[in-house]
Amino acid sequence: MQNMLKYIAIALLILGTFFRFYHLDEKVYWLDEARTSLRMSGHTKTEFIQTVYQDGSQGRAIGLDELQQFQRPGEASWGDTFNALKGNAEHTPLYFVLARVWTETFGYSVTTIRSLSAVISLLVFPCLFWLCRELFKDSAVGWVALALAAISPLHVLYSQEARPYSLWTVTTLLSSAVLLWAMRSPSRNRWMVYGVTIALGLYTQLLFALVAIAQGLYVAILPKRRSLILPYLWATLGGVLAFVPWLVLLLSHIEQVNAATIATTRKYPLSYLLDQWFLNINRVFINGELGSYNLLLVVLTIAALYWLCRKTQRRTWAFIFCLIAVPFLALALPDLLMGGERSLRIRYLIPAYLGIQIAFAHLFATQAAAKTWGQKLGRMVLILLIVSGTLACAVNTQTQVGWSKSIRKSGYYPVAAGFINHADRPLVISDDQTEDILSFSYELKPDVKFQLITSPRRLKIAAGYGSVFLLNPSDRLKNLLEKRGSRLLLLCQDEDENPGKPEDRLWLVKQGF
C-alpha cells in the first residue's frame, strides 16, 4: 500500500508542478505584486507619483514604457533598492532581494518574476517530507502530505504570485524540520543551522516570529527534555540577533508601519469571522464555498486532530498543535477583542494550515490499508479531497482574479481594461495618486496612453485621442469635466469594496473637451 501512496504522490507532484508554472502571465498582476516590482527595482511610491503625475496643464500623455520603468531594474542601484525597502519596513527584505537578483539575471516580465515564487514553492516538497519523517518516522505520512500539498489551491495560488508567501512556507517547514532534527540528535552544528533558519524566516516575513514562538512553546512543554532548552535558547538568540538591524529599522518607522497596516483594524461580527475561518479551511483543500456544507472540513479537521492525539506520542501531536494554535490565536484573539481582519487573511496563517494538512496526512495514511469500514471511508475521503483539489487547481488556471488576490483592489481590472483596449486611440486620465495605476497597466495594450494629474482644476486634456476615459476619478475631477460641458458615461463598477454600495471605477468622457 505504501508503494501505491508513493506513486500517487509522485503523479500529483508532477501535476502540481505543472499547475504552478502554467499560465503565470494570465492572472491579474494585482496591487501588492506591483508594489513588489516597485520596491525591488529601487523605487518608492513617492518617487513614482512625483515623476509621472503632473498638474495637468501641459496636456502631456505618457505610454506604458514610461509608466512601467518603475517596475523593472534599470538605472536604480542596489542602494536604491535597500532605501525603498527601508521605507516599507513591515515587509522584511529577503524575498525582494532575491526578486531583484532573479530579474537582473533572467530579465523582467510578469512570467519571470512570478516564476521565482513558483521555483521556490518546489522546495516545499522536500521540506514537508523531511518534517513528516521527523514527526512520524513513517514515510507514508510524508507521501500523503506531499499529495495534499501538491494540489492544494492555497499553495498553488501563492506559488504564482510575486510575493514572499512561498518563501515563508519553505522557511516555516525547514525551520521546523531542523528543530526536530537538532532535538533528536543534539549537536552544536545542528543548533547553529537552526539559528540560521530563524534568521532566514524573520528576514522573509515578520509573522515568522509566531512560528518561532510556537517552536519555543513546544520545546518548553516537552517532558524530560530540559537539557535541550539552553542550546535552543542560544540558537534562537543567535537568529534573533541577526535580525536586530532590521528590527531597529522597523521600530524607527513604527508610525509608518501602523499606517500601512491600518486596514487590519476593521470590525466584524463573530458570525462573519467564524464563516470566514471555515471558508479558509475549505480553500486550503478545495478552493472555496461549500454552502451549507462549509462545516464538513471543519469537522474533519477536528477529527484529524483528535486522531492525532490518540495515535501519536506527545512529542508529535504537541508540535502540530503549537504550529496551529499559536499563529491562529495570536491573530484571532485581537480580532475578537478589538476588531480586525488579521485572522481572515489566509496568507497570514499559512503555518497553521500547514499543521492542519499534516494532521490530515496522518489521518489518511493510517487509514490507507482500508480493512475496516472506517478505514475505507477514510480512503474515500482522501480520494475525494485529491479529486476536488485537482479540479480546483484546474479551474484556477482559467481564472484571472482568484481569491488569493484582493478582489477589492483588482477585481475590476479585466472588465475596465476590456473597454479601454477595444477603444480607438484610448487615453486614460486619473488623479488617483496610488500605485493602482501600475498594476492596472499590465492589463492594457501598448498603444494606451495615460494622463496622470495632481490638479484637476488645471487639466488640459491631451489632444489627438479618439476615446478618453476616467479611471478611479475624484468627484472633483468629474464635476470639473461636467461643468466644462462633458457628458460622463459610467462603464464599470465594483461592489467588492463595499457590498451593496458599488464603487465607480471607469467613465467614458463623451464630449466637451
DRENLUMLO-700233 format. One record per residue (C-alpha): residue number from 1; x, y, z; residue in one letter. Coordinates in nm, 2 decimals, decimal comma, always signed. Layout:
BEGIN
 num     xx     yy     zz residuo
 NUM      X      Y      Z       A
...
//
This chain:
BEGIN
 num     xx     yy     zz residuo
   1  +0,00  +0,00  +0,00       M
   2  +0,29  +0,23  +0,08       Q
   3  +0,42  +0,19  -0,28       N
   4  +0,08  +0,29  -0,41       M
   5  +0,08  +0,60  -0,19       L
   6  +0,43  +0,69  -0,32       K
   7  +0,33  +0,65  -0,69       Y
   8  +0,01  +0,86  -0,64       I
   9  +0,21  +1,13  -0,46       A
  10  +0,47  +1,14  -0,74       I
  11  +0,20  +1,17  -1,00       A
  12  +0,04  +1,46  -0,81       L
  13  +0,38  +1,62  -0,76       L
  14  +0,42  +1,63  -1,13       I
  15  +0,07  +1,76  -1,18       L
  16  +0,11  +2,02  -0,90       G
  17  +0,44  +2,14  -1,06       T
  18  +0,25  +2,19  -1,39       F
  19  -0,02  +2,39  -1,21       F
  20  +0,24  +2,61  -1,05       R
  21  +0,40  +2,71  -1,38       F
  22  +0,10  +2,71  -1,61       Y
  23  -0,03  +3,05  -1,73       H
  24  +0,19  +3,25  -1,50       L
  25  +0,12  +3,56  -1,71       D
  26  -0,25  +3,52  -1,74       E
  27  -0,37  +3,62  -1,40       K
  28  -0,41  +3,98  -1,29       V
  29  -0,08  +4,14  -1,17       Y
  30  -0,25  +4,29  -0,87       W
  31  -0,16  +4,59  -0,65       L
  32  +0,06  +4,40  -0,40       D
  33  +0,26  +4,25  -0,68       E
  34  +0,31  +4,59  -0,85       A
  35  +0,44  +4,71  -0,51       R
  36  +0,69  +4,41  -0,51       T
  37  +0,82  +4,53  -0,85       S
  38  +0,83  +4,89  -0,74       L
  39  +1,04  +4,82  -0,43       R
  40  +1,28  +4,55  -0,57       M
  41  +1,36  +4,78  -0,87       S
  42  +1,47  +5,06  -0,63       G
  43  +1,17  +5,30  -0,65       H
  44  +0,93  +5,43  -0,40       T
  45  +0,56  +5,53  -0,42       K
  46  +0,66  +5,90  -0,35       T
  47  +0,91  +5,90  -0,63       E
  48  +0,67  +5,73  -0,87       F
  49  +0,39  +5,99  -0,80       I
  50  +0,62  +6,29  -0,82       Q
  51  +0,76  +6,17  -1,16       T
  52  +0,46  +6,06  -1,35       V
  53  +0,18  +6,27  -1,20       Y
  54  +0,17  +6,63  -1,34       Q
  55  -0,06  +6,92  -1,26       D
  56  -0,24  +6,86  -1,59       G
  57  -0,18  +7,20  -1,75       S
  58  +0,08  +7,07  -2,00       Q
  59  -0,17  +6,83  -2,17       G
  60  +0,11  +6,56  -2,17       R
  61  +0,04  +6,19  -2,20       A
  62  +0,27  +5,90  -2,13       I
  63  +0,29  +5,54  -2,25       G
  64  +0,33  +5,20  -2,09       L
  65  +0,71  +5,21  -2,12       D
  66  +0,74  +5,53  -1,93       E
  67  +0,50  +5,42  -1,66       L
  68  +0,64  +5,07  -1,61       Q
  69  +1,00  +5,19  -1,59       Q
  70  +0,92  +5,19  -1,22       F
  71  +0,87  +4,82  -1,22       Q
  72  +1,19  +4,68  -1,35       R
  73  +1,56  +4,71  -1,25       P
  74  +1,72  +4,98  -1,46       G
  75  +1,93  +5,28  -1,36       E
  76  +1,83  +5,24  -0,99       A
  77  +2,12  +5,09  -0,79       S
  78  +2,11  +4,83  -0,51       W
  79  +2,13  +5,12  -0,27       G
  80  +1,81  +5,25  -0,41       D
  81  +1,65  +4,91  -0,36       T
  82  +1,75  +4,90  +0,00       F
  83  +1,63  +5,25  +0,06       N
  84  +1,29  +5,16  -0,10       A
  85  +1,27  +4,85  +0,13       L
  86  +1,35  +5,05  +0,43       K
  87  +1,06  +5,28  +0,36       G
  88  +0,83  +4,98  +0,40       N
  89  +0,99  +4,81  +0,69       A
  90  +0,69  +4,60  +0,77       E
  91  +0,80  +4,38  +0,47       H
  92  +1,13  +4,22  +0,55       T
  93  +1,38  +4,22  +0,26       P
  94  +1,49  +3,87  +0,17       L
  95  +1,23  +3,79  -0,09       Y
  96  +1,27  +4,13  -0,26       F
  97  +1,64  +4,10  -0,28       V
  98  +1,60  +3,76  -0,44       L
  99  +1,35  +3,91  -0,68       A
 100  +1,60  +4,17  -0,79       R
 101  +1,87  +3,92  -0,84       V
 102  +1,63  +3,69  -1,04       W
 103  +1,51  +3,97  -1,27       T
 104  +1,86  +4,10  -1,33       E
 105  +1,96  +3,75  -1,43       T
 106  +1,66  +3,64  -1,64       F
 107  +1,51  +3,98  -1,74       G
 108  +1,19  +4,14  -1,62       Y
 109  +0,83  +4,03  -1,71       S
 110  +0,53  +3,91  -1,52       V
 111  +0,62  +3,55  -1,61       T
 112  +0,98  +3,59  -1,50       T
 113  +0,92  +3,75  -1,16       I
 114  +0,63  +3,51  -1,08       R
 115  +0,85  +3,21  -1,18       S
 116  +1,07  +3,29  -0,88       L
 117  +0,79  +3,22  -0,64       S
 118  +0,70  +2,91  -0,84       A
 119  +1,06  +2,77  -0,83       V
 120  +1,08  +2,85  -0,45       I
 121  +0,75  +2,66  -0,40       S
 122  +0,91  +2,34  -0,52       L
 123  +1,13  +2,35  -0,22       L
 124  +0,81  +2,30  -0,01       V
 125  +0,80  +1,93  -0,11       F
 126  +1,14  +1,81  +0,03       P
 127  +1,10  +2,03  +0,34       C
 128  +0,75  +1,89  +0,41       L
 129  +0,86  +1,53  +0,36       F
 130  +1,15  +1,58  +0,60       W
 131  +0,93  +1,74  +0,86       L
 132  +0,68  +1,45  +0,84       C
 133  +0,97  +1,20  +0,87       R
 134  +1,10  +1,38  +1,18       E
 135  +0,75  +1,38  +1,33       L
 136  +0,62  +1,03  +1,25       F
 137  +0,92  +0,81  +1,14       K
 138  +0,69  +0,69  +0,87       D
 139  +0,73  +0,79  +0,51       S
 140  +0,36  +0,70  +0,44       A
 141  +0,25  +1,02  +0,62       V
 142  +0,51  +1,22  +0,42       G
 143  +0,38  +1,09  +0,09       W
 144  +0,02  +1,17  +0,17       V
 145  +0,12  +1,52  +0,29       A
 146  +0,31  +1,57  -0,04       L
 147  +0,00  +1,46  -0,23       A
 148  -0,23  +1,71  -0,05       L
 149  +0,02  +2,00  -0,07       A
 150  +0,09  +1,94  -0,44       A
 151  -0,27  +2,01  -0,54       I
 152  -0,37  +2,24  -0,26       S
 153  -0,53  +2,56  -0,40       P
 154  -0,36  +2,76  -0,12       L
 155  -0,01  +2,66  -0,21       H
 156  -0,06  +2,66  -0,59       V
 157  -0,21  +3,01  -0,60       L
 158  +0,05  +3,17  -0,37       Y
 159  +0,32  +3,00  -0,58       S
 160  +0,21  +3,21  -0,87       Q
 161  +0,23  +3,55  -0,70       E
 162  +0,53  +3,78  -0,69       A
 163  +0,50  +3,79  -0,31       R
 164  +0,71  +3,62  -0,04       P
 165  +0,45  +3,36  +0,08       Y
 166  +0,61  +3,06  -0,10       S
 167  +0,94  +3,15  +0,06       L
 168  +0,77  +3,19  +0,40       W
 169  +0,61  +2,84  +0,36       T
 170  +0,96  +2,70  +0,29       V
 171  +1,13  +2,87  +0,58       T
 172  +0,85  +2,75  +0,82       T
 173  +0,88  +2,39  +0,71       L
 174  +1,26  +2,40  +0,70       L
 175  +1,30  +2,56  +1,04       S
 176  +1,05  +2,31  +1,20       S
 177  +1,23  +2,01  +1,05       A
 178  +1,57  +2,14  +1,16       V
 179  +1,45  +2,20  +1,51       L
 180  +1,32  +1,84  +1,54       L
 181  +1,64  +1,71  +1,38       W
 182  +1,85  +1,90  +1,63       A
 183  +1,64  +1,78  +1,92       M
 184  +1,66  +1,42  +1,81       R
 185  +2,04  +1,42  +1,79       S
 186  +2,17  +1,74  +1,95       P
 187  +2,50  +1,88  +1,83       S
 188  +2,65  +2,23  +1,81       R
 189  +2,63  +2,23  +1,43       N
 190  +2,27  +2,13  +1,42       R
 191  +2,17  +2,40  +1,66       W
 192  +2,37  +2,66  +1,46       M
 193  +2,17  +2,55  +1,15       V
 194  +1,85  +2,60  +1,34       Y
 195  +1,96  +2,95  +1,44       G
 196  +2,02  +3,03  +1,07       V
 197  +1,67  +2,92  +0,98       T
 198  +1,53  +3,15  +1,24       I
 199  +1,71  +3,44  +1,08       A
 200  +1,60  +3,34  +0,73       L
 201  +1,24  +3,31  +0,85       G
 202  +1,24  +3,65  +1,01       L
 203  +1,40  +3,82  +0,71       Y
 204  +1,13  +3,65  +0,50       T
 205  +0,82  +3,75  +0,69       Q
 206  +0,76  +3,93  +1,02       L
 207  +0,49  +3,68  +1,11       L
 208  +0,75  +3,41  +1,12       F
 209  +0,80  +3,53  +1,48       A
 210  +0,48  +3,34  +1,56       L
 211  +0,64  +3,03  +1,42       V
 212  +0,94  +3,08  +1,64       A
 213  +0,72  +3,13  +1,94       I
 214  +0,53  +2,81  +1,86       A
 215  +0,86  +2,62  +1,84       Q
 216  +0,97  +2,77  +2,17       G
 217  +0,65  +2,67  +2,34       L
 218  +0,69  +2,32  +2,21       Y
 219  +1,04  +2,29  +2,35       V
 220  +0,93  +2,43  +2,68       A
 221  +0,64  +2,18  +2,73       I
 222  +0,81  +1,86  +2,63       L
 223  +0,87  +1,64  +2,94       P
 224  +1,22  +1,51  +3,02       K
 225  +1,39  +1,73  +2,76       R
 226  +1,51  +2,01  +2,98       R
 227  +1,86  +1,96  +2,86       S
 228  +1,75  +2,10  +2,52       L
 229  +1,63  +2,43  +2,65       I
 230  +1,97  +2,60  +2,68       L
 231  +2,11  +2,51  +2,34       P
 232  +1,77  +2,60  +2,19       Y
 233  +1,78  +2,94  +2,36       L
 234  +2,13  +3,01  +2,23       W
 235  +2,04  +2,91  +1,88       A
 236  +1,72  +3,12  +1,88       T
 237  +1,91  +3,42  +2,03       L
 238  +2,16  +3,39  +1,75       G
 239  +1,89  +3,41  +1,49       G
 240  +1,72  +3,70  +1,66       V
 241  +2,04  +3,89  +1,70       L
 242  +2,10  +3,85  +1,32       A
 243  +1,76  +4,02  +1,27       F
 244  +1,83  +4,31  +1,51       V
 245  +1,94  +4,56  +1,23       P
 246  +1,60  +4,53  +1,06       W
 247  +1,42  +4,53  +1,39       L
 248  +1,58  +4,86  +1,48       V
 249  +1,47  +4,99  +1,14       L
 250  +1,12  +4,87  +1,20       L
 251  +1,09  +5,04  +1,53       L
 252  +1,22  +5,36  +1,39       S
 253  +0,94  +5,36  +1,13       H
 254  +0,67  +5,23  +1,36       I
 255  +0,42  +5,51  +1,28       E
 256  +0,46  +5,44  +0,91       Q
 257  +0,42  +5,07  +0,97       V
 258  +0,10  +5,13  +1,17       N
 259  -0,04  +5,34  +0,89       A
 260  +0,04  +5,07  +0,63       A
 261  -0,14  +4,80  +0,84       T
 262  -0,45  +5,01  +0,94       I
 263  -0,67  +4,80  +0,72       A
 264  -0,64  +4,52  +0,96       T
 265  -0,84  +4,70  +1,23       T
 266  -1,19  +4,69  +1,07       R
 267  -1,45  +4,54  +1,30       K
 268  -1,66  +4,24  +1,20       Y
 269  -1,92  +4,04  +1,40       P
 270  -1,83  +3,70  +1,54       L
 271  -2,06  +3,52  +1,29       S
 272  -1,87  +3,67  +1,00       Y
 273  -1,53  +3,58  +1,15       L
 274  -1,65  +3,22  +1,20       L
 275  -1,78  +3,20  +0,85       D
 276  -1,45  +3,32  +0,70       Q
 277  -1,24  +3,09  +0,92       W
 278  -1,44  +2,79  +0,80       F
 279  -1,42  +2,92  +0,44       L
 280  -1,04  +2,95  +0,46       N
 281  -1,01  +2,59  +0,57       I
 282  -1,21  +2,49  +0,27       N
 283  -0,98  +2,70  +0,05       R
 284  -0,68  +2,50  +0,17       V
 285  -0,82  +2,18  +0,01       F
 286  -1,10  +2,25  -0,23       I
 287  -1,09  +2,62  -0,33       N
 288  -1,40  +2,78  -0,17       G
 289  -1,75  +2,77  -0,05       E
 290  -1,94  +2,45  +0,02       L
 291  -2,26  +2,63  +0,10       G
 292  -2,45  +2,46  +0,39       S
 293  -2,17  +2,20  +0,39       Y
 294  -1,90  +2,45  +0,50       N
 295  -1,87  +2,27  +0,83       L
 296  -1,77  +1,94  +0,68       L
 297  -1,40  +2,02  +0,65       L
 298  -1,40  +2,18  +1,00       V
 299  -1,55  +1,86  +1,14       V
 300  -1,29  +1,66  +0,95       L
 301  -1,01  +1,89  +1,09       T
 302  -1,13  +1,83  +1,44       I
 303  -1,14  +1,45  +1,38       A
 304  -0,79  +1,46  +1,23       A
 305  -0,65  +1,64  +1,54       L
 306  -0,84  +1,40  +1,77       Y
 307  -0,70  +1,10  +1,59       W
 308  -0,35  +1,26  +1,60       L
 309  -0,37  +1,29  +1,98       C
 310  -0,49  +0,93  +2,02       R
 311  -0,24  +0,76  +1,79       K
 312  +0,08  +0,96  +1,83       T
 313  +0,32  +1,04  +2,11       Q
 314  +0,31  +1,38  +2,28       R
 315  +0,63  +1,49  +2,11       R
 316  +0,44  +1,46  +1,78       T
 317  +0,10  +1,59  +1,84       W
 318  +0,22  +1,87  +2,06       A
 319  +0,44  +2,02  +1,78       F
 320  +0,15  +2,02  +1,54       I
 321  -0,09  +2,17  +1,79       F
 322  +0,16  +2,45  +1,87       C
 323  +0,21  +2,52  +1,50       L
 324  -0,17  +2,56  +1,45       I
 325  -0,27  +2,73  +1,78       A
 326  +0,00  +3,00  +1,83       V
 327  -0,04  +3,17  +1,49       P
 328  -0,42  +3,14  +1,49       F
 329  -0,47  +3,26  +1,85       L
 330  -0,22  +3,55  +1,81       A
 331  -0,42  +3,69  +1,52       L
 332  -0,78  +3,57  +1,61       A
 333  -0,79  +3,70  +1,97       L
 334  -0,71  +4,06  +1,87       P
 335  -0,98  +4,04  +1,61       D
 336  -1,23  +3,91  +1,86       L
 337  -1,14  +4,15  +2,14       L
 338  -1,05  +4,47  +1,95       M
 339  -1,19  +4,42  +1,60       G
 340  -0,99  +4,35  +1,28       G
 341  -0,94  +4,11  +1,00       E
 342  -0,59  +3,98  +1,07       R
 343  -0,71  +3,62  +1,10       S
 344  -0,92  +3,64  +0,79       L
 345  -0,62  +3,69  +0,56       R
 346  -0,54  +3,33  +0,48       I
 347  -0,18  +3,41  +0,38       R
 348  -0,11  +3,53  +0,74       Y
 349  -0,20  +3,18  +0,87       L
 350  +0,00  +2,96  +0,63       I
 351  +0,19  +2,79  +0,92       P
 352  -0,14  +2,69  +1,09       A
 353  -0,28  +2,55  +0,77       Y
 354  +0,04  +2,35  +0,72       L
 355  -0,02  +2,20  +1,06       G
 356  -0,38  +2,11  +0,96       I
 357  -0,26  +1,95  +0,63       Q
 358  +0,00  +1,74  +0,82       I
 359  -0,28  +1,62  +1,06       A
 360  -0,49  +1,53  +0,76       F
 361  -0,19  +1,34  +0,61       A
 362  -0,15  +1,14  +0,93       H
 363  -0,52  +1,05  +0,95       L
 364  -0,54  +0,93  +0,59       F
 365  -0,20  +0,75  +0,60       A
 366  -0,32  +0,54  +0,89       T
 367  -0,65  +0,46  +0,71       Q
 368  -0,49  +0,37  +0,38       A
 369  -0,50  +0,00  +0,42       A
 370  -0,88  +0,01  +0,41       A
 371  -0,96  -0,31  +0,60       K
 372  -1,24  -0,18  +0,82       T
 373  -1,54  +0,03  +0,72       W
 374  -1,39  +0,33  +0,89       G
 375  -1,06  +0,29  +0,70       Q
 376  -1,25  +0,25  +0,37       K
 377  -1,43  +0,57  +0,45       L
 378  -1,10  +0,75  +0,52       G
 379  -0,96  +0,64  +0,19       R
 380  -1,27  +0,76  +0,01       M
 381  -1,25  +1,10  +0,17       V
 382  -0,88  +1,12  +0,07       L
 383  -0,97  +1,04  -0,29       I
 384  -1,25  +1,30  -0,28       L
 385  -1,01  +1,57  -0,15       L
 386  -0,75  +1,49  -0,41       I
 387  -1,00  +1,50  -0,69       V
 388  -1,15  +1,82  -0,56       S
 389  -0,81  +1,99  -0,51       G
 390  -0,71  +1,89  -0,87       T
 391  -1,03  +2,02  -1,01       L
 392  -0,99  +2,34  -0,81       A
 393  -0,64  +2,40  -0,94       C
 394  -0,76  +2,33  -1,30       A
 395  -1,04  +2,59  -1,26       V
 396  -0,79  +2,84  -1,12       N
 397  -0,57  +2,81  -1,43       T
 398  -0,85  +2,98  -1,62       Q
 399  -0,93  +3,24  -1,36       T
 400  -0,78  +3,59  -1,39       Q
 401  -0,87  +3,71  -1,04       V
 402  -0,86  +3,43  -0,79       G
 403  -0,94  +3,45  -0,42       W
 404  -0,57  +3,48  -0,33       S
 405  -0,57  +3,83  -0,47       K
 406  -0,75  +4,11  -0,30       S
 407  -1,06  +4,14  -0,52       I
 408  -1,14  +4,47  -0,36       R
 409  -0,82  +4,61  -0,52       K
 410  -0,81  +4,42  -0,86       S
 411  -1,14  +4,26  -0,94       G
 412  -1,24  +4,53  -1,18       Y
 413  -0,92  +4,52  -1,39       Y
 414  -1,03  +4,28  -1,66       P
 415  -1,37  +4,45  -1,72       V
 416  -1,23  +4,80  -1,72       A
 417  -0,93  +4,71  -1,94       A
 418  -1,16  +4,54  -2,19       G
 419  -1,34  +4,88  -2,26       F
 420  -1,01  +5,06  -2,29       I
 421  -0,84  +4,80  -2,51       N
 422  -1,12  +4,80  -2,76       H
 423  -1,14  +5,18  -2,79       A
 424  -0,99  +5,39  -3,07       D
 425  -0,67  +5,57  -2,97       R
 426  -0,75  +5,55  -2,59       P
 427  -0,64  +5,80  -2,33       L
 428  -0,68  +5,72  -1,96       V
 429  -0,70  +6,01  -1,72       I
 430  -0,66  +5,96  -1,35       S
 431  -0,60  +6,17  -1,04       D
 432  -0,59  +5,87  -0,81       D
 433  -0,24  +5,90  -0,68       Q
 434  -0,17  +5,54  -0,58       T
 435  +0,03  +5,25  -0,73       E
 436  -0,30  +5,11  -0,85       D
 437  -0,24  +5,25  -1,20       I
 438  +0,08  +5,05  -1,22       L
 439  -0,09  +4,71  -1,16       S
 440  -0,38  +4,81  -1,38       F
 441  -0,14  +4,90  -1,67       S
 442  -0,04  +4,53  -1,71       Y
 443  -0,39  +4,46  -1,85       E
 444  -0,37  +4,72  -2,12       L
 445  -0,25  +4,72  -2,48       K
 446  +0,08  +4,90  -2,57       P
 447  -0,10  +5,18  -2,76       D
 448  -0,29  +5,30  -2,45       V
 449  -0,17  +5,64  -2,32       K
 450  -0,21  +5,79  -1,97       F
 451  -0,26  +6,14  -1,84       Q
 452  -0,20  +6,13  -1,47       L
 453  -0,27  +6,45  -1,29       I
 454  -0,25  +6,61  -0,94       T
 455  -0,46  +6,92  -1,01       S
 456  -0,80  +6,86  -1,18       P
 457  -0,86  +7,24  -1,18       R
 458  -0,57  +7,29  -1,43       R
 459  -0,65  +6,99  -1,65       L
 460  -0,58  +7,03  -2,02       K
 461  -0,67  +6,71  -2,19       I
 462  -0,41  +6,58  -2,43       A
 463  -0,51  +6,62  -2,79       A
 464  -0,52  +6,36  -3,07       G
 465  -0,71  +6,08  -2,89       Y
 466  -1,03  +5,91  -3,00       G
 467  -1,16  +5,79  -2,67       S
 468  -1,10  +5,95  -2,33       V
 469  -1,16  +5,75  -2,01       F
 470  -1,15  +5,84  -1,64       L
 471  -1,01  +5,58  -1,41       L
 472  -1,10  +5,60  -1,04       N
 473  -1,16  +5,97  -1,07       P
 474  -1,22  +6,20  -0,78       S
 475  -1,56  +6,38  -0,75       D
 476  -1,37  +6,70  -0,81       R
 477  -1,24  +6,58  -1,15       L
 478  -1,58  +6,45  -1,26       K
 479  -1,75  +6,77  -1,15       N
 480  -1,50  +6,98  -1,34       L
 481  -1,54  +6,80  -1,67       L
 482  -1,92  +6,82  -1,64       E
 483  -1,90  +7,19  -1,58       K
 484  -1,70  +7,22  -1,90       R
 485  -1,98  +7,05  -2,09       G
 486  -1,86  +6,69  -2,10       S
 487  -2,10  +6,40  -2,06       R
 488  -1,97  +6,12  -1,85       L
 489  -2,09  +5,76  -1,91       L
 490  -2,02  +5,51  -1,63       L
 491  -1,88  +5,19  -1,78       L
 492  -1,76  +4,99  -1,48       C
 493  -1,85  +4,95  -1,12       Q
 494  -1,70  +4,73  -0,84       D
 495  -1,91  +4,61  -0,55       E
 496  -1,64  +4,42  -0,37       D
 497  -1,50  +4,71  -0,17       E
 498  -1,84  +4,78  -0,01       N
 499  -2,10  +4,51  -0,09       P
 500  -2,43  +4,68  -0,18       G
 501  -2,25  +5,01  -0,24       K
 502  -2,09  +4,99  -0,58       P
 503  -1,76  +5,18  -0,63       E
 504  -1,74  +5,37  -0,96       D
 505  -1,43  +5,27  -1,15       R
 506  -1,43  +5,37  -1,52       L
 507  -1,60  +5,65  -1,70       W
 508  -1,61  +5,75  -2,07       L
 509  -1,59  +6,12  -2,15       V
 510  -1,83  +6,17  -2,43       K
 511  -1,79  +6,53  -2,53       Q
 512  -1,68  +6,88  -2,42       G
 513  -1,31  +6,85  -2,44       F
//
